[in-house]
């Protein structure tokens, strides 16, 4: 699981939303949201930002963090 997928899942639960709720509120498909939470490596950034916008966040370019 990636940091992004953990963040989205934690925020969704914090807000008391199901995956269905979050997909509807953000305007992305349920399949996309499930893939996001499962840590899929290739996702459309515009759709990721649609989801993150509900939590007051967004993905932006930055330095790569080595793990």
ABEGO torsion letter per residue (X at the ends): XBAAAAAAAAAAAAAGBBAAAAAAAAGBBAAAAAAAAAGBABBBAAAAAAAAAAAGBBBBBBBBBBX
